[in-house]
Amino acid sequence: MSVVLITGCSSGFGELIARTLATHGHRAYASMRGVSGRNAEAARRLTEWAASAHVPLSVVELDVTSDTSVREAVEHIQSTDGDVDVVVNNAASSSRGPLEAFSIAQMAALLDVNVLGGMRVNKAVLPAMRARGAGLIIWVSSTLGRVLVGGGLYPASKWAVEGFAESLHHQVAPFGIEVVILEPGSFPTPSTSNAMRAEDQAITDAYAAVPTPARNRQLPTDGSYQPPDPQEVADAVLEIVQIPAGQRPLRRVVGPQHTDGVPAYNQAYEQLRQHMAEVLRRPDQAVTWGPASDRR
Ligand SMILES: NC(=O)c1ccc[n+]([C@@H]2O[C@H](COP(=O)([O-])OP(=O)(O)OC[C@H]3O[C@@H](n4cnc5c(N)ncnc54)[C@H](OP(=O)(O)O)[C@@H]3O)[C@@H](O)[C@H]2O)c1
C-alpha cells in the first residue's frame, strides 16, 4: 500500500487515477483546487463514492500554482498518513489557438500550471523522499509533447514537462527515487472544453486559413468509431505504481490514438542519450564547472 498524492482530480484522468488506486488499496489523496468553491461538486462526488465503496480516498485542496496550497496539502498528508510515497503530477490546462496569439502573461500562466505546478509538488515531497531513499514521481505528459505535430502552446508546455521530468530522473535516481513520464495519446476527457483560448482574436483569424492536421480530421459518422477509454490511463498508472521499485521505465506510452511509433522513438532517443553520456565521459570532452579562471 502506497500513500499517493494525485493532482487535478476534479475530472478526467485525475479522478479515474484516484478511484483506481484507492480501489486497489492505495491511500489516495485526490487533490484539486477550489474544493469548497469551483470544484465543490466534484469533491463531494468523490468523497461520497469513497465512503460508499469503503476505499481509502480523501479529497484534499491543492492548487498547483500556489506554494502555500501545495505545502499545506503535503503537510496535511504527512501529519495524517506519513510521507508521500508516490506523486502523480496530472493537473494541467490545454490551449487553443496559434502560439503567436497568446499573450506572454497567458503563456506564463499555462507554463505555471503545466510545468512549474509539477515542480512545486515535487519540491514539497523530495526532501522526505531523499531522506528515505525511496519515492516515485509520475508525470503525466503527452505524446504531443514528444512529437510536435502541429505545434502550439500546450504541446510546447508538455515538451518542457519532458525536459523537467527527465532532468529530475537523472538527478534523483542516485537517491533511490524514480521518475516515470506517462505519455498518453488522445482520449476523450473535458480537457479540450477547458482549454485556454488565445486572447488575440485578430492574430488567431490570420492563422485560420493555415491547414493543421487536426483541422482536416473527420471522424466516421457511421457509428464505427470507438473512442479510446480514459480508464486505460488510470490502469497504466496503477501498473507503474505496482512495478517493484527500481524496475520502472522512464517513459510509458499509453493509448491507441496518436501513439504510433512513439515507443520506438523513445527507444532510439534513449540509445542516443546513452551514446552522448559515453562521449561526455571521455577525458577530452570533460565539462569543467569551476570558476572561469580555472578553465584557462
Ligand atoms: N485527454 C487527453 O487526450 C490527454 C492526452 C495526453 C495528456 N493529457 C494530460 O492528462 C492530464 C489530465 O488531463 P485530462 O485530459 O484528464 O483533462 P481535465 O479533465 O481537464 O483535467 C485537468 C485537471 O487539471 C486541473 N487543474 C488545472 N489547473 C489546476 C491548478 N492550478 N491546480 C490544480 N489543478 C488544476 C483541472 O482542475 P479544474 O477543474 O479546477 O480546472 C482538472 O482537474 C493533463 O496533464 C493533460 O495534459 C491528456
The ligand as a MOL file (V3000), in Angstrom:
LIG
                    3D

  0  0  0     0  0            999 V3000
M  V30 BEGIN CTAB
M  V30 COUNTS 48 52 0 0 0
M  V30 BEGIN ATOM
M  V30 1 N -7.1580 13.9540 -22.6530 0
M  V30 2 C -6.1110 13.7110 -23.4160 0
M  V30 3 O -6.2380 13.3170 -24.5990 0
M  V30 4 C -4.7150 13.8550 -22.8680 0
M  V30 5 C -3.6520 13.3330 -23.6290 0
M  V30 6 C -2.3610 13.4270 -23.1310 0
M  V30 7 C -2.1470 14.0100 -21.8880 0
M  V30 8 N -3.1890 14.5290 -21.1780 0 CHG=1
M  V30 9 C -2.8770 15.1070 -19.8620 0
M  V30 10 O -3.6300 14.4210 -18.8870 0
M  V30 11 C -3.7490 15.2470 -17.7320 0
M  V30 12 C -5.1980 15.2940 -17.2820 0
M  V30 13 O -5.9750 15.9070 -18.3040 0
M  V30 14 P -7.4330 15.4240 -18.6770 0
M  V30 15 O -7.4070 15.0410 -20.0910 0
M  V30 16 O -7.9220 14.4690 -17.6590 0 CHG=-1
M  V30 17 O -8.2450 16.8080 -18.6330 0
M  V30 18 P -9.0990 17.5100 -17.4770 0
M  V30 19 O -10.2660 16.6580 -17.1340 0
M  V30 20 O -9.3400 18.9020 -17.9440 0
M  V30 21 O -8.1240 17.5200 -16.2100 0
M  V30 22 C -7.2290 18.5490 -15.9300 0
M  V30 23 C -7.2400 18.7300 -14.4390 0
M  V30 24 O -6.2260 19.6780 -14.0770 0
M  V30 25 C -6.8010 20.5290 -13.1110 0
M  V30 26 N -6.1330 21.7960 -12.9420 0
M  V30 27 C -5.9930 22.8120 -13.8350 0
M  V30 28 N -5.3600 23.8370 -13.2410 0
M  V30 29 C -5.0910 23.4630 -11.9610 0
M  V30 30 C -4.4500 24.0770 -10.8600 0
M  V30 31 N -3.9700 25.3340 -10.9340 0
M  V30 32 N -4.3260 23.3890 -9.7040 0
M  V30 33 C -4.8290 22.1300 -9.5970 0
M  V30 34 N -5.4600 21.5010 -10.6000 0
M  V30 35 C -5.5810 22.1640 -11.7680 0
M  V30 36 C -8.2280 20.7000 -13.5620 0
M  V30 37 O -8.9870 21.2220 -12.4860 0
M  V30 38 P -10.1080 22.3860 -12.6550 0
M  V30 39 O -11.3760 21.6360 -12.8580 0
M  V30 40 O -10.0790 23.1060 -11.3530 0
M  V30 41 O -9.7030 23.2330 -13.8180 0
M  V30 42 C -8.5740 19.2780 -13.9180 0
M  V30 43 O -8.9470 18.5370 -12.7870 0
M  V30 44 C -3.1810 16.5950 -18.1380 0
M  V30 45 O -1.8310 16.6600 -17.7090 0
M  V30 46 C -3.2410 16.5500 -19.6490 0
M  V30 47 O -2.3200 17.4230 -20.2350 0
M  V30 48 C -4.4730 14.4540 -21.6470 0
M  V30 END ATOM
M  V30 BEGIN BOND
M  V30 1 1 1 2
M  V30 2 2 2 3
M  V30 3 1 2 4
M  V30 4 1 4 5
M  V30 5 2 4 48
M  V30 6 2 5 6
M  V30 7 1 6 7
M  V30 8 2 7 8
M  V30 9 1 8 9
M  V30 10 1 8 48
M  V30 11 1 9 10
M  V30 12 1 9 46
M  V30 13 1 10 11
M  V30 14 1 11 12
M  V30 15 1 11 44
M  V30 16 1 12 13
M  V30 17 1 13 14
M  V30 18 2 14 15
M  V30 19 1 14 16
M  V30 20 1 14 17
M  V30 21 1 17 18
M  V30 22 2 18 19
M  V30 23 1 18 20
M  V30 24 1 18 21
M  V30 25 1 21 22
M  V30 26 1 22 23
M  V30 27 1 23 24
M  V30 28 1 23 42
M  V30 29 1 24 25
M  V30 30 1 25 26
M  V30 31 1 25 36
M  V30 32 1 26 27
M  V30 33 1 26 35
M  V30 34 2 27 28
M  V30 35 1 28 29
M  V30 36 1 29 30
M  V30 37 2 29 35
M  V30 38 1 30 31
M  V30 39 2 30 32
M  V30 40 1 32 33
M  V30 41 2 33 34
M  V30 42 1 34 35
M  V30 43 1 36 37
M  V30 44 1 36 42
M  V30 45 1 37 38
M  V30 46 2 38 39
M  V30 47 1 38 40
M  V30 48 1 38 41
M  V30 49 1 42 43
M  V30 50 1 44 45
M  V30 51 1 44 46
M  V30 52 1 46 47
M  V30 END BOND
M  V30 END CTAB
M  END
